[in-house]
Each structure stands twice: as C-alpha cells, then as structure tokens.
Amino acid sequence: SVAPLRPVDAGHRFALPGWHVWCGSVQALPDGGYALFYSRWPVERGFDAWVDRSEIARAEGPTPWGPFTHVETVFTREENSPAWDAHNFHNVTVRAYAGRYYLYYTGNYGDGDWWDHRNHQRIGVASADSLRGPWKRLPRPIIDV
C-alpha cells in the first residue's frame, strides 16, 4: 500500500509570484549552503508558454530543502539570436564532475507556433568552474535528431 501524499511544508516549497516554477536541481555550494537551479516562465503567458518562454534561474538557501531565495537568471530568451536554443531553456539539471559543473537543459527556437518550437527542441549543456557561473553554452546541442 502507498501512503497518501501530504501537503509540502511551506519552508520546503519554492515559489515565485508571477512565475511557473519547474524542475529543480540542487547542488551544495563549496562555501556552504545550496544552489537551486530551476526553470521558470511567466504565469501571464499561460502554462503552455513553457515551450517558448522558459528560462533557467538560480536560487540559494541554507539547506537542500530551502528556504531558497532567487538570485539570478542564468539563461533567458534571446529574441534576435540564431542559436539553436535562443527561445527556450527548460528541464535543467546540474551535475559536478572533476572539479567543474555541467548544466544540462532542453532548448529550442521557433517561429512562434507551439509545435514549431517543440519540433526544434534539443538537449544542450553549459559548463562553469563555479555554481555561480559564468556558464558557457556549447554552440550546438549534445543530443540532436
């Protein structure tokens, strides 16, 4: 038998007024505390706007459960960029390996049509020496069609 889900304690919940928050990835900061990387997109654009308005942001907190405070936007939509990931940064996960950090994400570009963006979705990676950046994206996706 599976136990029923219970409400999440407010001290362990991360939310931002005006934003949908999605897919958190937590890493310990070397100087203490924790970094939470997450995807977010404006509530005013609707839930389906994750496909062309999502960005990756970072929050910090004292424990892996928070409470977290938003610190910065790591990657956001680039209106006039020809990059493969110019319009969307989503589904973030961060991993440490051999003294560096790797931020994996889905990204896309498109003509404004929801399916056009979905059909251009790929997986990319950015790397940094610090969880606080700066993050350097690769010019091409690491998983493509």
Backbone bond lengths (Angstrom), bond angles and torsions (degrees), N, CA, C in turn:
res aa  C-N    CA-C-N  psi(-1)  N-CA   C-N-CA  omega(-1)  CA-C   N-CA-C  phi
1 S - - - 1.456 - - 1.531 109.03 -
2 V 1.305 116.25 142.75 1.459 122.50 -178.95 1.523 108.73 -102.28
3 A 1.321 116.12 133.28 1.460 120.36 178.95 1.531 109.83 -69.88
4 P 1.326 117.97 143.36 1.468 120.54 178.97 1.532 110.66 -66.34
5 L 1.316 115.54 150.91 1.462 120.14 176.42 1.517 109.46 -69.26
6 R 1.302 116.06 142.49 1.459 121.18 177.61 1.520 108.53 -113.33
7 P 1.313 118.39 159.36 1.468 120.03 177.39 1.525 110.82 -59.71
8 V 1.312 115.91 145.21 1.459 121.57 178.05 1.521 108.57 -80.56
9 D 1.317 116.62 133.38 1.458 122.05 177.74 1.531 109.59 -57.17
10 A 1.316 117.73 136.28 1.467 122.57 -177.45 1.530 111.96 -57.33
11 G 1.323 118.23 -31.09 1.463 121.22 178.81 1.522 113.28 -72.20
12 H 1.325 116.98 -11.95 1.468 122.00 -179.48 1.525 112.19 -113.97
13 R 1.303 116.43 17.93 1.460 122.29 -177.96 1.521 108.31 -117.21
14 F 1.334 116.62 133.91 1.469 120.25 177.64 1.520 108.70 -113.58
15 A 1.315 116.23 122.98 1.461 121.97 178.94 1.526 108.04 -143.59
16 L 1.306 115.76 151.96 1.461 122.10 176.14 1.526 108.25 -128.33
17 P 1.321 118.34 123.78 1.465 119.88 177.77 1.535 110.27 -56.34
18 G 1.331 115.01 132.49 1.458 120.59 177.63 1.517 114.95 86.65
19 W 1.331 117.10 0.12 1.466 120.91 -177.32 1.527 110.85 -129.69
20 H 1.344 115.71 142.49 1.456 121.02 163.00 1.524 105.38 -82.88
21 V 1.327 117.98 133.44 1.469 123.02 -179.68 1.518 107.64 -116.38
22 W 1.340 116.56 135.37 1.460 121.25 -170.44 1.520 110.18 -143.96
23 C 1.295 117.44 150.89 1.477 128.13 163.47 1.526 115.19 51.13
24 G 1.301 117.85 66.01 1.457 120.75 179.16 1.512 114.10 -74.17
25 S 1.334 114.80 147.72 1.465 123.05 176.49 1.518 107.24 -136.00
26 V 1.336 117.21 120.32 1.466 122.44 -173.87 1.520 110.95 -107.63
27 Q 1.332 116.02 138.01 1.465 122.86 175.12 1.523 108.57 -136.11
28 A 1.327 116.39 145.00 1.469 121.50 176.42 1.521 109.46 -73.26
29 L 1.332 116.04 133.48 1.463 121.34 174.16 1.523 109.11 -80.44
30 P 1.327 118.99 137.66 1.467 121.29 -178.40 1.528 113.77 -59.26
31 D 1.337 117.45 -28.70 1.464 120.61 -178.60 1.527 112.82 -96.00
32 G 1.325 116.80 13.02 1.461 121.76 178.91 1.516 111.78 105.37
33 G 1.312 115.81 148.71 1.445 120.85 -177.91 1.525 110.82 87.01
34 Y 1.324 115.00 -172.63 1.456 120.96 -174.14 1.523 110.62 -138.88
35 A 1.322 114.71 147.42 1.463 121.75 174.76 1.525 108.05 -106.35
36 L 1.316 116.13 132.23 1.459 123.26 174.77 1.527 107.35 -111.19
37 F 1.326 116.71 118.71 1.455 121.94 173.57 1.519 106.74 -100.44
38 Y 1.313 117.13 138.03 1.459 120.71 -176.70 1.523 110.35 -151.86
39 S 1.322 114.74 160.06 1.458 121.41 173.14 1.526 107.65 -94.83
40 R 1.341 115.65 148.31 1.457 119.82 176.33 1.527 109.16 -151.03
41 W 1.324 115.81 153.12 1.455 121.48 174.69 1.520 107.90 -151.70
42 P 1.344 117.34 154.41 1.459 121.07 -172.59 1.530 113.31 -66.10
43 V 1.329 116.51 130.80 1.453 122.95 176.83 1.527 110.10 -57.64
44 E 1.320 117.20 -38.37 1.479 121.26 -176.75 1.533 112.79 -60.91
45 R 1.318 117.86 -21.25 1.468 121.39 179.32 1.527 112.61 -86.84
46 G 1.343 117.38 -8.56 1.460 121.38 -179.75 1.518 111.60 93.32
47 F 1.330 115.28 162.34 1.462 119.85 -175.74 1.524 112.24 -65.27
48 D 1.329 118.22 -38.11 1.464 121.22 -178.06 1.529 113.32 -69.23
49 A 1.318 117.81 -7.88 1.473 120.76 179.32 1.524 112.37 -71.30
50 W 1.330 117.47 -3.31 1.473 118.50 175.37 1.522 109.88 -57.12
51 V 1.322 117.60 -28.96 1.460 121.08 -172.66 1.527 113.68 -72.37
52 D 1.345 118.08 -22.17 1.470 118.52 179.84 1.524 113.87 -136.94
53 R 1.334 118.42 4.70 1.468 120.95 -179.23 1.519 113.85 -130.02
54 S 1.318 117.52 3.55 1.454 120.08 -177.83 1.524 110.72 -73.23
55 E 1.310 115.09 143.87 1.462 121.74 175.32 1.520 108.27 -133.65
56 I 1.331 115.88 165.01 1.460 121.08 178.53 1.522 108.26 -106.44
57 A 1.331 115.53 132.34 1.451 121.71 -179.07 1.527 109.71 -129.51
58 R 1.335 114.61 168.60 1.465 121.01 179.86 1.519 109.57 -129.39
59 A 1.331 114.91 138.43 1.459 122.98 173.38 1.525 107.23 -125.36
60 E 1.321 116.83 162.28 1.464 120.77 176.74 1.518 109.81 -131.72
61 G 1.335 115.13 151.24 1.450 121.06 179.08 1.513 111.13 -157.06
62 P 1.333 116.75 170.13 1.464 121.40 -174.34 1.531 115.22 -80.25
63 T 1.327 117.46 -20.62 1.465 121.17 -178.25 1.535 108.63 -134.83
64 P 1.331 117.90 166.59 1.470 118.94 177.16 1.535 113.02 -63.48
65 W 1.327 117.39 -16.37 1.466 122.55 -178.35 1.519 112.55 -101.63
66 G 1.344 116.95 -0.86 1.461 120.59 -178.83 1.513 111.37 96.53
67 P 1.316 116.50 -163.54 1.455 125.20 2.27 1.537 111.41 -70.60
68 F 1.329 115.73 147.79 1.457 122.15 -178.83 1.521 110.91 -107.79
69 T 1.326 114.05 148.77 1.459 122.42 175.92 1.522 108.27 -123.00
70 H 1.333 115.94 130.46 1.470 120.82 177.82 1.528 109.43 -58.39
71 V 1.340 116.58 134.96 1.466 122.48 -179.75 1.527 111.50 -113.27
72 E 1.335 116.51 -48.57 1.464 118.71 -175.53 1.522 111.44 -160.32
73 T 1.328 114.02 162.15 1.463 121.54 168.64 1.517 106.07 -93.25
74 V 1.311 117.03 124.83 1.462 122.28 -177.55 1.528 110.66 -84.87
75 F 1.341 117.18 -49.80 1.470 122.64 177.77 1.521 108.61 -136.75
76 T 1.324 116.41 135.77 1.457 121.37 178.61 1.521 110.02 -137.67
77 R 1.294 115.74 165.55 1.468 123.81 -179.59 1.528 111.11 -51.25
78 E 1.319 115.13 135.52 1.463 122.43 178.76 1.525 107.84 -116.63
79 E 1.318 117.26 95.86 1.469 123.19 -170.23 1.523 114.83 -50.02
80 N 1.310 119.34 -50.03 1.468 121.66 -171.96 1.525 113.72 -107.19
81 S 1.293 117.03 21.68 1.459 121.14 -178.76 1.525 110.98 -88.56
82 P 1.333 117.16 142.60 1.464 119.91 174.94 1.536 113.26 -86.49
83 A 1.321 117.80 5.96 1.467 121.50 -175.81 1.525 111.85 -63.27
84 W 1.319 115.67 150.72 1.463 122.20 -179.91 1.530 111.93 -62.92
85 D 1.337 117.46 -22.31 1.462 123.19 -176.91 1.531 112.47 -117.65
86 A 1.317 117.50 24.82 1.470 122.09 -171.94 1.525 114.49 -63.48
87 H 1.321 118.67 -28.14 1.461 120.13 -171.22 1.518 115.55 -107.97
88 N 1.331 117.48 -2.90 1.454 117.70 -174.13 1.524 111.52 -161.95
89 F 1.329 115.22 133.88 1.470 123.07 174.13 1.522 105.91 -132.65
90 H 1.332 117.40 117.86 1.461 120.03 -169.33 1.533 110.45 -149.89
91 N 1.337 116.42 167.35 1.475 124.26 175.39 1.528 112.45 52.85
92 V 1.299 116.47 53.08 1.460 122.18 -175.99 1.527 112.08 -75.18
93 T 1.330 114.61 142.50 1.464 121.89 167.43 1.524 106.96 -144.51
94 V 1.312 117.26 138.34 1.468 122.52 -177.19 1.516 109.13 -118.60
95 R 1.331 115.28 135.98 1.460 121.75 179.56 1.521 109.56 -133.46
96 A 1.329 115.37 147.88 1.467 122.15 175.48 1.522 108.38 -102.01
97 Y 1.344 115.50 139.24 1.458 119.86 177.42 1.527 109.02 -156.41
98 A 1.329 116.43 126.41 1.467 123.50 174.50 1.529 112.41 51.10
99 G 1.339 116.11 43.84 1.459 120.43 174.50 1.524 115.63 81.35
100 R 1.328 117.28 4.87 1.469 120.87 177.57 1.528 108.65 -126.37
101 Y 1.318 114.77 167.36 1.456 121.44 178.75 1.519 109.10 -117.80
102 Y 1.335 114.89 142.51 1.456 121.69 -178.41 1.526 108.79 -126.79
103 L 1.306 115.98 124.77 1.451 123.66 -177.99 1.533 107.42 -109.03
104 Y 1.324 116.10 109.63 1.459 122.63 179.92 1.527 108.51 -96.20
105 Y 1.322 116.91 144.06 1.457 120.71 -176.63 1.522 110.29 -159.93
106 T 1.329 115.70 162.71 1.455 119.92 168.17 1.523 106.86 -97.85
107 G 1.323 115.60 146.50 1.455 121.32 178.57 1.515 109.48 -144.30
108 N 1.326 115.44 164.27 1.453 119.45 176.26 1.515 111.63 -160.84
109 Y 1.313 115.40 175.27 1.459 124.34 169.85 1.523 105.60 -139.11
110 G 1.315 117.00 166.59 1.463 119.12 178.33 1.507 112.22 -178.87
111 D 1.326 114.34 -179.78 1.464 121.15 -176.01 1.526 112.99 -95.45
112 G 1.326 118.12 9.13 1.453 121.96 -178.84 1.521 112.61 105.46
113 D 1.334 117.79 -21.74 1.455 121.84 176.32 1.532 108.62 -76.29
114 W 1.333 117.03 133.54 1.458 122.11 -176.00 1.528 111.27 -54.00
115 W 1.336 117.05 -47.77 1.463 120.05 -177.79 1.522 112.56 -70.18
116 D 1.327 118.16 -30.25 1.459 119.54 176.55 1.527 110.12 -63.17
117 H 1.324 116.54 -42.43 1.473 119.98 176.16 1.526 110.52 -63.95
118 R 1.334 117.10 -46.52 1.473 120.30 179.98 1.525 111.25 -59.04
119 N 1.318 117.11 -39.60 1.465 120.64 -177.88 1.527 112.93 -73.10
120 H 1.313 117.70 -12.79 1.468 121.54 176.03 1.529 112.27 -104.85
121 Q 1.317 117.32 11.70 1.465 121.08 -178.16 1.525 110.33 -73.98
122 R 1.333 115.89 133.11 1.461 123.85 179.51 1.533 108.42 -138.11
123 I 1.327 116.56 176.84 1.462 121.90 177.44 1.520 109.16 -113.40
124 G 1.337 115.11 131.89 1.455 120.61 -179.35 1.507 111.95 -128.34
125 V 1.331 114.97 176.62 1.461 121.33 178.10 1.520 108.91 -144.09
126 A 1.317 114.34 146.42 1.464 122.53 171.93 1.523 106.29 -126.43
127 S 1.327 117.21 154.41 1.468 120.07 179.86 1.522 110.00 -132.13
128 A 1.342 114.32 158.20 1.463 121.24 179.58 1.527 109.03 -157.87
129 D 1.311 115.46 157.33 1.464 121.64 174.67 1.519 111.69 -81.73
130 S 1.345 116.47 -16.90 1.459 122.47 -176.88 1.523 109.39 -135.90
131 L 1.317 117.57 149.35 1.455 120.66 174.62 1.525 111.60 -65.97
132 R 1.317 116.03 -18.31 1.471 120.87 177.86 1.521 112.01 -91.02
133 G 1.350 116.34 7.64 1.463 121.11 176.84 1.512 112.24 82.29
134 P 1.328 115.36 -169.98 1.453 126.91 3.28 1.525 111.74 -74.96
135 W 1.341 114.67 147.13 1.459 122.64 -179.74 1.516 109.68 -95.03
136 K 1.328 116.03 134.99 1.460 121.42 178.74 1.528 108.64 -114.62
137 R 1.347 115.70 116.56 1.467 121.55 178.61 1.517 109.94 -82.10
138 L 1.318 115.59 148.86 1.459 120.06 171.65 1.541 108.76 -76.16
139 P 1.323 117.24 150.40 1.471 119.39 -176.95 1.532 113.84 -72.39
140 R 1.324 116.80 -14.86 1.463 121.27 -179.26 1.526 109.04 -132.84
141 P 1.320 117.62 156.05 1.466 119.66 177.43 1.529 110.85 -66.40
142 I 1.338 116.39 155.08 1.470 119.63 176.24 1.517 110.73 -88.46
143 I 1.330 117.74 -20.05 1.461 122.40 172.65 1.524 107.20 -128.94
144 D 1.317 115.38 119.52 1.454 122.24 -176.77 1.525 107.85 -128.10
145 V 1.303 116.79 173.17 1.464 120.25 178.78 1.519 109.91 -82.62
